[in-house]
Amino acid sequence: MCAVRVVFLTHYFPPEAGAPQTRIAALTAALAERSVRVTVHTGPPHYPAGRIAPPHRNRPLARERAGAVRIVRSPVLPAPNRGTVRRLADHASFAVGALATGVASGPADVVVAETPPLFLAAAGVPYARMKRAPLVLNVADRWPASAVALGALRDGIALRIAERLEAVAYAGAAAITVPTQTMQATLEAHEAARGKVVWMPPAVDLDRFEAAPPTPGGRPLRAVYVGTIGLAQGIGTLVEAARLAGPAVVEVTIAGDGAEGEEVRRAAERVANVRCIGPVVPAQVPELYGAADVGVVLLRALPLFDEALPTKLLEVFAAGRAAVVGARGESAGVVEKERAGVAVRPEDPAALAAAFRALVLDRERVLRLSAAARAAAERSFSRSASASRWLELLTAVEGGRRLDESDRLHRASPGTAWRASAGRHHAG
């Protein structure tokens, strides 16, 4: 039997640093190890600074390889990860360029398109049709709902266009994958997505992290945040919590950049126990967690983020570090269920500072939480298990099958295999 040929259509990919880039690279490599013929269609690396990283150039077309994975890069109008108009132009330019150069990625049995950005989700429909292949849409974050919740998009023609693009993308997909069960239930209520939504829990590469326990004893507590400093995270809360707790309690390291990066750096300059080190490459992430006692994960206090489960939380788990989480919903629920950290109210600096004070006074608790975090990563969020679930899905979609109602909505655990039933979805 011929190996399944899969094209991943994504705006984000290494050597860029970031959670989506790391996730997609690990997934494509793991699928290639399982004899899937994987091609990634992306743009030249330019996130988050908006400058194309040498030796890459903004050429009409470029080809390269990462092990067994073929990579095709088409041009963009690069923009930094801040501001709205230029970022939209960036997103739209790649969507158009990908359609114009789609033939370069070769034949496909399945196309997997990443969203956000929303333009790429909508472009995935004609892209898959061009390949005569079904489309799997991976919804990492719901747009335009996220933009509305964060105040980046308001009622008007732009919102109506965005909602129309969202509906077109859902209608044209054979399957829609989401990282949390809460998001699954939300999207099942969308008319264009109904009957197609598959819960695909996120995963982490355990082999990247040594997971040695944090050094016991000593003050202050060493806390690290690694990731996007964007509208969704509210990293200013962490800076203020460090100020309230004081340098005898906690030392905070913030690694990353984004839409609020400059604002956070200015605030951190006034707080002696906070340092901002800017973006880091993926290879530095395990080292940062290894030098810390706890990892911090924050989301804003908006109902939309109750359904989020950030990849960075799984990296904290994989590193064997207690998670200090300022969030509600699934993120807080996982931490509490696994007894792998402390969850406090989002956007509450006083509560976050109190969590730091409690942990610095009980180092044995930090060690217990850290061990539970690593165990949770090994048990529920391994890359190997995730790749197997993805291979199941891709094989079934390629064969024209889909989930039955009970499996789609009521799978008991991330490891439960899903059964294919008769019927056929078409890419459009």
Secondary structure, DSSP 8 states (H G I E B T S, - for coil): ----EEEEE-S--TTS-SHHHHHHHHHHHHHHHTT-EEEEEE--S-TTTSS--TT----S-EEEEETTEEEEE-------SSSSHHHHHHHHHHHHHHHHTGGGG---SEEEEEESSHHHHHHHHHHHHHHT--EEEEESS-TTHHHHHTTSS-TTHHHHHHHHHHHHHHHH-SEEEESSHHHHHHHHTSTTTTT-EEE----B-GGG--------S-SSEEEEEES--STTT-THHHHHHHHHH-TTTEEEEEE---TTHHHHHHHHTT-TTEEEEE---GGGHHHHHHT-SEEEEE--S-GGGGG---HHHHHHHHTT-EEEEE--HHHHHHHHHHT-EEEE-TT-HHHHHHHHHHHHT-HHHHHHHHHHHHHHHHHH-BHHHHHHHHHHHHHHHHTT-EE-HHHHHH-SSTT----EES------
